[in-house]
Amino acid sequence: MSHRSGYVNIIGSPNVGKSTLMNAVVGEKLSIITSKAQTTRHLIHGIINGEDYQIVFSDTPGVVNAAYKLHDHMMKFVQTALQDADVILFITDVKEKEMNHQKTLEIIQKMDVPVILLINKIDLVDQERVEEQMAHWKAIIPRAEIMPISALHEFNLEQVMNKVKELLPEGPPFFPKDELTDRSTRFFVAEIIREKIFMNFDKEIPYSCEVKVESFEEEEKITRIRAIIYVERESQKGILIGHKGAGLKKIGTQARKDIEAFIDKKVFLETYIKVDKDWRKDGKKLKSFGY
């Protein structure tokens, strides 16, 4: 029996449903999901294994025009995903008419890698609108296989998976067959904490925050975690802490529950806040955060 394997990389504008799709097809919550754009900052791999195939899905940051060095690093993840792809899952939604980063679209148009173009959130509109979107995007990327989906409701995802398997090149697996992701537990702990910041705070606060797990100590009955939340200004620190520490306590409580579910073990979580006004602009600091 021949074996197929390949990198299937999810590309698209912010907030079109890339992370929702990734989590749905992998069957685990690997990427954080909120209603705010630019939630995903890293390249995250989710691995699906079958007897005769291995699919390495890559969730990428939404394509953006860089305003900070952070954005430059995020776009490098996107560029890497384009270069490594055996199949591209180009995801848009029922409202988007034009990808917000024209250069990325032009690269995809010129590539000879198979493209599956997914029109997401079809549960929000009628059939006529879906057909209009399908025709619109077929004109932009004629060679793409276009499929309407609802990632949130997992509609049509089985058909997407069947098409992906069909397009995979023959080859051995890239990772051990029992692996779900190539990212560490520490990485996902930091992402869970960052998700809670996105969920509970508005405006510039979530975008000005980064999380680093400073210590991760596994004991027999409990895992002790210390995490630092970095912000850019003292005023942001005050907002996150909240009245009598209520804001930081809420983040910690919500995150601890999700971390316990993720690692299947009791967790003692300590969270602290530090001000670092240059973290989004400093290459060395970004590298220390994994960018």
C-alpha positions as CSV (number, residue, x, y, z in Angstrom):
1,M,0.0,0.0,0.0
2,S,1.4,3.4,-1.0
3,H,1.7,6.1,1.7
4,R,0.9,9.8,1.1
5,S,2.0,12.7,3.2
6,G,2.3,16.4,2.8
7,Y,2.0,19.9,4.3
8,V,-1.4,21.4,3.8
9,N,-1.1,25.1,4.7
10,I,-4.1,27.3,5.6
11,I,-3.7,30.8,4.1
12,G,-6.2,33.8,4.3
13,S,-7.0,37.2,5.6
14,P,-7.5,37.8,9.3
15,N,-10.7,36.6,10.9
16,V,-12.0,34.4,8.0
17,G,-11.9,31.2,10.1
18,K,-8.5,29.7,9.6
19,S,-8.0,28.6,13.2
20,T,-11.6,27.3,13.5
21,L,-11.0,25.2,10.4
22,M,-7.7,23.9,11.8
23,N,-9.2,22.9,15.1
24,A,-12.2,21.3,13.4
25,V,-10.2,19.1,11.0
26,V,-7.5,18.1,13.6
27,G,-10.2,17.4,16.3
28,E,-8.3,19.3,19.0
29,K,-8.1,22.9,20.0
30,L,-4.6,23.8,18.9
31,S,-5.2,27.4,17.6
32,I,-6.8,30.0,19.8
33,I,-10.1,31.4,18.4
34,T,-11.7,34.8,19.1
35,S,-13.9,37.2,17.2
36,K,-11.0,39.6,16.9
37,A,-8.7,39.7,13.9
38,Q,-5.0,38.7,14.0
39,T,-5.4,36.4,17.0
40,T,-3.0,33.8,15.5
41,R,0.6,35.0,15.5
42,H,2.6,31.8,15.0
43,L,2.8,29.0,12.5
44,I,1.0,26.1,14.2
45,H,1.1,22.5,12.9
46,G,-1.7,20.0,13.5
47,I,-1.0,16.5,12.4
48,I,-3.7,14.0,11.2
49,N,-2.6,10.4,10.7
50,G,-4.2,7.5,8.9
51,E,-2.8,4.0,8.0
52,D,-1.8,5.2,4.5
53,Y,-1.4,9.0,5.0
54,Q,-0.2,11.8,7.2
55,I,-1.5,15.4,6.8
56,V,0.5,18.2,8.4
57,F,-1.9,21.1,8.6
58,S,-0.4,24.6,9.2
59,D,-2.5,27.4,10.6
60,T,-0.9,30.7,9.7
61,P,-1.4,34.3,10.9
62,G,-3.8,36.3,8.8
63,V,-2.0,38.1,6.0
64,V,-1.5,41.8,7.0
65,N,0.4,44.9,5.8
66,A,3.1,45.3,8.4
67,A,2.8,48.1,10.9
68,Y,5.3,46.6,13.5
69,K,8.3,44.3,13.3
70,L,6.0,41.8,14.9
71,H,3.9,41.9,11.7
72,D,7.0,41.3,9.6
73,H,7.7,38.2,11.6
74,M,4.1,37.0,11.3
75,M,4.3,37.5,7.5
76,K,7.5,35.4,7.4
77,F,5.5,32.5,8.8
78,V,3.0,33.0,6.0
79,Q,5.8,33.1,3.4
80,T,7.3,29.9,4.8
81,A,3.9,28.2,4.6
82,L,3.6,29.2,1.0
83,Q,7.1,27.8,0.2
84,D,6.6,24.5,2.0
85,A,3.0,23.8,0.9
86,D,2.1,20.6,-0.9
87,V,-1.5,21.8,-0.9
88,I,-2.8,25.2,-0.1
89,L,-6.1,25.7,1.6
90,F,-7.0,29.3,0.7
91,I,-9.8,30.3,3.0
92,T,-12.1,33.3,2.5
93,D,-15.6,33.9,3.7
94,V,-19.0,35.0,2.3
95,K,-18.3,38.7,2.7
96,E,-14.7,39.0,1.5
97,K,-14.3,40.2,-2.1
98,E,-10.6,40.9,-2.1
99,M,-7.7,39.5,-0.1
100,N,-6.3,42.2,2.1
101,H,-2.7,41.4,1.2
102,Q,-2.5,41.6,-2.6
103,K,1.1,40.3,-2.8
104,T,0.2,37.0,-1.1
105,L,-2.7,36.6,-3.5
106,E,-0.5,37.2,-6.5
107,I,2.0,34.6,-5.3
108,I,-0.8,32.0,-4.9
109,Q,-2.1,32.8,-8.4
110,K,1.4,32.1,-9.9
111,M,2.2,28.9,-7.9
112,D,1.7,25.4,-9.4
113,V,0.8,23.9,-6.0
114,P,-2.8,22.6,-5.8
115,V,-5.2,25.1,-4.3
116,I,-8.5,24.3,-2.6
117,L,-10.4,27.6,-2.1
118,L,-12.8,27.4,0.8
119,I,-15.6,29.9,1.1
120,N,-16.4,29.8,4.9
121,K,-19.4,30.9,7.0
122,I,-22.0,29.9,4.4
123,D,-24.4,29.4,7.2
124,L,-24.7,33.2,7.4
125,V,-26.1,33.7,3.9
126,D,-28.4,32.2,1.3
127,Q,-27.5,29.9,-1.6
128,E,-27.5,32.7,-4.1
129,R,-24.8,34.6,-2.2
130,V,-22.7,31.5,-2.0
131,E,-22.9,30.9,-5.7
132,E,-21.9,34.5,-6.4
133,Q,-18.9,34.2,-4.2
134,M,-17.9,30.9,-5.9
135,A,-18.0,32.5,-9.3
136,H,-16.2,35.6,-8.0
137,W,-13.2,33.6,-6.7
138,K,-13.2,31.2,-9.6
139,A,-12.4,34.2,-11.8
140,I,-9.6,35.3,-9.5
141,I,-8.0,31.8,-9.1
142,P,-9.3,29.8,-12.1
143,R,-7.3,26.6,-11.3
144,A,-8.6,26.4,-7.7
145,E,-11.0,23.7,-6.5
146,I,-13.7,25.8,-4.8
147,M,-15.7,24.4,-1.9
148,P,-18.3,26.2,0.3
149,I,-18.0,25.3,4.0
150,S,-18.9,26.2,7.5
151,A,-15.9,25.5,9.7
152,L,-17.8,26.4,12.8
153,H,-20.6,23.8,12.1
154,E,-18.2,21.4,10.4
155,F,-20.2,21.5,7.2
156,N,-18.6,20.0,4.1
157,L,-15.3,19.3,6.0
158,E,-15.4,15.6,5.2
159,Q,-15.4,16.5,1.4
160,V,-12.5,18.9,2.0
161,M,-10.5,16.1,3.7
162,N,-11.2,13.6,0.9
163,K,-9.9,16.2,-1.6
164,V,-6.8,16.9,0.5
165,K,-6.0,13.2,0.7
166,E,-6.4,12.9,-3.1
167,L,-3.9,15.7,-3.7
168,L,-1.2,14.6,-1.3
169,P,2.0,13.4,-2.9
170,E,3.3,9.9,-2.2
171,G,6.0,9.8,0.6
172,P,6.8,8.7,4.1
173,P,5.4,10.4,7.2
174,F,7.2,13.5,8.4
175,F,6.5,12.9,12.1
176,P,5.9,9.9,14.3
177,K,2.3,8.6,13.8
178,D,1.3,9.2,17.4
179,E,2.1,13.0,17.3
180,L,-0.7,15.6,17.2
181,T,1.5,18.7,16.8
182,D,5.2,19.7,16.7
183,R,4.6,22.5,19.2
184,S,5.5,22.1,22.9
185,T,3.1,22.1,25.9
186,R,4.6,25.4,27.0
187,F,3.7,27.0,23.7
188,F,0.1,26.0,24.1
189,V,0.0,27.1,27.7
190,A,1.1,30.6,26.6
191,E,-1.5,30.6,23.8
192,I,-4.3,29.7,26.2
193,I,-3.4,32.6,28.4
194,R,-3.2,34.9,25.4
195,E,-6.6,33.7,24.3
196,K,-8.1,34.7,27.6
197,I,-6.7,38.2,27.2
198,F,-8.3,38.5,23.8
199,M,-11.6,37.2,25.2
200,N,-11.8,39.7,28.1
201,F,-10.2,42.9,26.8
202,D,-10.9,45.2,23.9
203,K,-9.2,47.8,21.8
204,E,-5.4,47.7,21.7
205,I,-4.9,45.7,24.9
206,P,-4.8,42.1,23.4
207,Y,-2.6,43.2,20.5
208,S,-0.1,44.8,23.0
209,C,0.3,41.7,25.0
210,E,2.6,38.7,24.7
211,V,2.9,35.7,27.1
212,K,6.0,33.7,28.0
213,V,6.0,30.6,30.2
214,E,8.9,31.2,32.6
215,S,8.7,27.9,34.5
216,F,6.8,24.6,34.0
217,E,7.4,22.1,36.8
218,E,5.6,18.7,36.7
219,E,5.0,17.0,40.0
220,E,3.2,13.8,40.6
221,K,-0.2,15.3,41.3
222,I,0.1,18.9,40.0
223,T,1.9,20.9,37.4
224,R,3.2,24.3,38.6
225,I,3.3,27.0,35.9
226,R,4.6,30.6,36.1
227,A,3.8,32.8,33.2
228,I,4.7,36.4,32.4
229,I,2.3,38.7,30.5
230,Y,4.2,41.5,28.7
231,V,2.5,44.8,27.9
232,E,3.8,48.0,26.3
233,R,2.6,50.6,28.8
234,E,1.9,51.0,32.5
235,S,-1.7,52.0,31.8
236,Q,-2.2,48.6,30.0
237,K,-0.7,46.8,33.1
238,G,-3.3,48.6,35.3
239,I,-6.2,47.6,33.0
240,L,-5.1,44.0,32.9
241,I,-4.8,43.8,36.7
242,G,-8.1,45.5,37.2
243,H,-9.8,46.6,40.3
244,K,-8.3,44.8,43.3
245,G,-6.7,42.3,40.9
246,A,-10.0,41.1,39.4
247,G,-8.9,41.3,35.8
248,L,-5.7,39.2,36.3
249,K,-7.5,36.8,38.5
250,K,-10.2,36.2,35.8
251,I,-7.5,35.6,33.1
252,G,-5.7,33.2,35.4
253,T,-8.9,31.2,36.5
254,Q,-10.1,30.8,32.9
255,A,-6.7,29.8,31.6
256,R,-6.0,27.4,34.4
257,K,-9.2,25.5,33.7
258,D,-8.4,25.2,30.0
259,I,-4.8,24.2,30.7
260,E,-5.9,21.5,33.1
261,A,-8.2,20.1,30.3
262,F,-5.4,20.3,27.8
263,I,-2.8,18.4,29.9
264,D,-5.3,16.4,31.9
265,K,-3.7,17.3,35.2
266,K,-4.3,19.7,38.1
267,V,-2.5,23.0,37.6
268,F,-1.2,25.7,39.9
269,L,-0.9,28.8,37.6
270,E,0.9,32.0,38.6
271,T,0.6,35.0,36.2
272,Y,2.6,38.2,36.5
273,I,2.6,41.3,34.3
274,K,5.7,43.2,33.1
275,V,6.0,46.4,31.0
276,D,8.3,46.3,28.0
277,K,7.4,49.2,25.7
278,D,9.5,47.9,22.7
279,W,8.7,44.3,22.5
280,R,6.7,44.5,19.2
281,K,9.5,46.5,17.6
282,D,12.6,44.7,18.8
283,G,13.9,41.8,16.8
284,K,15.8,40.2,19.6
285,K,12.8,40.3,22.0
286,L,10.6,38.9,19.3
287,K,13.0,36.1,18.8
288,S,12.9,35.3,22.5
289,F,9.1,35.0,22.1
290,G,9.5,32.5,19.3
291,Y,9.0,34.7,16.3
